[in-house]
Amino acid sequence: MTTFWRPAEGGVSVAVKVQPKSRRPGVQGRAPAADGERLRIGVAEAAEAGRANRAACAALARALDLPASAVAVTGGATSREKTLRVAGDPAALATRLEAL
């Protein structure tokens, strides 16, 4: 199984699976997927008008102790399976991501 993140220019790309209207918001560990492993993120918000996307970015930023502006959706904006880009030093982010 491949890891859920990979280095990218100026940061890392993180494959996530977002669960809108979750009873347990926040990072919930890893989940298998057809294309490899994904980070599971639960959000209390509904998937309407981008609210779940913003909440997923904020949850990952909190888990990595970064400002919310450091995380953005780069793929899958209307899907539960998304790609988030985290800005920062890839080596430092790798250590934090592996701890999740």
Contacts in CASP RR format, 6 or more apart in sequence:
PFRMAT RR
TARGET T0000
AUTHOR 0000-0000-0000
METHOD contacts of the structure
MODEL  1
MTTFWRPAEGGVSVAVKVQPKSRRPGVQGRAPAADGERLRIGVAEAAEAG
RANRAACAALARALDLPASAVAVTGGATSREKTLRVAGDPAALATRLEAL
1 32 0 8 1.000
1 36 0 8 1.000
1 37 0 8 1.000
2 36 0 8 1.000
2 37 0 8 1.000
3 37 0 8 1.000
4 14 0 8 1.000
4 15 0 8 1.000
4 16 0 8 1.000
4 30 0 8 1.000
4 36 0 8 1.000
4 37 0 8 1.000
4 38 0 8 1.000
4 39 0 8 1.000
4 97 0 8 1.000
5 12 0 8 1.000
5 13 0 8 1.000
5 14 0 8 1.000
5 15 0 8 1.000
5 39 0 8 1.000
5 93 0 8 1.000
5 94 0 8 1.000
5 97 0 8 1.000
6 12 0 8 1.000
6 13 0 8 1.000
7 13 0 8 1.000
7 90 0 8 1.000
7 94 0 8 1.000
8 85 0 8 1.000
8 90 0 8 1.000
10 87 0 8 1.000
10 88 0 8 1.000
10 90 0 8 1.000
11 85 0 8 1.000
11 86 0 8 1.000
11 87 0 8 1.000
11 88 0 8 1.000
11 89 0 8 1.000
11 90 0 8 1.000
11 93 0 8 1.000
12 85 0 8 1.000
12 86 0 8 1.000
12 88 0 8 1.000
12 90 0 8 1.000
12 93 0 8 1.000
12 94 0 8 1.000
12 97 0 8 1.000
13 74 0 8 1.000
13 83 0 8 1.000
13 84 0 8 1.000
13 85 0 8 1.000
13 86 0 8 1.000
14 39 0 8 1.000
14 60 0 8 1.000
14 83 0 8 1.000
14 84 0 8 1.000
14 85 0 8 1.000
14 86 0 8 1.000
14 97 0 8 1.000
15 33 0 8 1.000
15 35 0 8 1.000
15 36 0 8 1.000
15 37 0 8 1.000
15 38 0 8 1.000
15 39 0 8 1.000
15 81 0 8 1.000
15 82 0 8 1.000
15 83 0 8 1.000
16 38 0 8 1.000
16 39 0 8 1.000
16 40 0 8 1.000
16 41 0 8 1.000
16 56 0 8 1.000
16 60 0 8 1.000
16 81 0 8 1.000
16 82 0 8 1.000
16 83 0 8 1.000
16 84 0 8 1.000
17 31 0 8 1.000
17 33 0 8 1.000
17 38 0 8 1.000
17 39 0 8 1.000
17 40 0 8 1.000
17 41 0 8 1.000
17 80 0 8 1.000
17 81 0 8 1.000
17 82 0 8 1.000
18 41 0 8 1.000
18 42 0 8 1.000
18 43 0 8 1.000
18 47 0 8 1.000
18 52 0 8 1.000
18 53 0 8 1.000
18 56 0 8 1.000
18 80 0 8 1.000
18 81 0 8 1.000
18 82 0 8 1.000
19 28 0 8 1.000
19 40 0 8 1.000
19 41 0 8 1.000
19 42 0 8 1.000
19 43 0 8 1.000
19 80 0 8 1.000
20 42 0 8 1.000
20 43 0 8 1.000
20 45 0 8 1.000
20 46 0 8 1.000
20 47 0 8 1.000
20 52 0 8 1.000
20 80 0 8 1.000
21 43 0 8 1.000
21 44 0 8 1.000
21 45 0 8 1.000
21 46 0 8 1.000
22 28 0 8 1.000
22 42 0 8 1.000
22 43 0 8 1.000
22 44 0 8 1.000
24 42 0 8 1.000
25 42 0 8 1.000
25 43 0 8 1.000
25 44 0 8 1.000
25 55 0 8 1.000
25 59 0 8 1.000
26 41 0 8 1.000
26 42 0 8 1.000
26 43 0 8 1.000
26 59 0 8 1.000
26 62 0 8 1.000
26 63 0 8 1.000
27 39 0 8 1.000
27 40 0 8 1.000
27 41 0 8 1.000
27 42 0 8 1.000
27 59 0 8 1.000
27 60 0 8 1.000
27 63 0 8 1.000
27 100 0 8 1.000
28 40 0 8 1.000
28 41 0 8 1.000
28 42 0 8 1.000
29 39 0 8 1.000
29 40 0 8 1.000
29 100 0 8 1.000
30 37 0 8 1.000
30 38 0 8 1.000
30 39 0 8 1.000
30 40 0 8 1.000
30 100 0 8 1.000
31 37 0 8 1.000
31 38 0 8 1.000
31 39 0 8 1.000
31 40 0 8 1.000
32 38 0 8 1.000
33 81 0 8 1.000
38 81 0 8 1.000
39 60 0 8 1.000
39 97 0 8 1.000
39 100 0 8 1.000
41 56 0 8 1.000
41 59 0 8 1.000
41 60 0 8 1.000
42 56 0 8 1.000
42 59 0 8 1.000
43 52 0 8 1.000
43 55 0 8 1.000
43 56 0 8 1.000
43 59 0 8 1.000
44 55 0 8 1.000
45 51 0 8 1.000
45 52 0 8 1.000
45 54 0 8 1.000
45 55 0 8 1.000
46 52 0 8 1.000
50 77 0 8 1.000
53 73 0 8 1.000
53 77 0 8 1.000
53 82 0 8 1.000
56 73 0 8 1.000
56 82 0 8 1.000
56 84 0 8 1.000
57 68 0 8 1.000
57 71 0 8 1.000
57 72 0 8 1.000
57 73 0 8 1.000
57 84 0 8 1.000
58 68 0 8 1.000
58 71 0 8 1.000
60 71 0 8 1.000
60 84 0 8 1.000
60 86 0 8 1.000
61 67 0 8 1.000
61 68 0 8 1.000
61 70 0 8 1.000
61 71 0 8 1.000
61 86 0 8 1.000
63 100 0 8 1.000
64 70 0 8 1.000
64 71 0 8 1.000
64 86 0 8 1.000
64 93 0 8 1.000
64 96 0 8 1.000
64 97 0 8 1.000
65 96 0 8 1.000
66 86 0 8 1.000
66 88 0 8 1.000
70 86 0 8 1.000
70 87 0 8 1.000
70 88 0 8 1.000
71 84 0 8 1.000
71 85 0 8 1.000
71 86 0 8 1.000
71 87 0 8 1.000
72 84 0 8 1.000
72 85 0 8 1.000
72 87 0 8 1.000
73 82 0 8 1.000
73 83 0 8 1.000
73 84 0 8 1.000
73 85 0 8 1.000
74 83 0 8 1.000
74 84 0 8 1.000
74 85 0 8 1.000
75 82 0 8 1.000
75 83 0 8 1.000
76 82 0 8 1.000
76 83 0 8 1.000
86 93 0 8 1.000
END
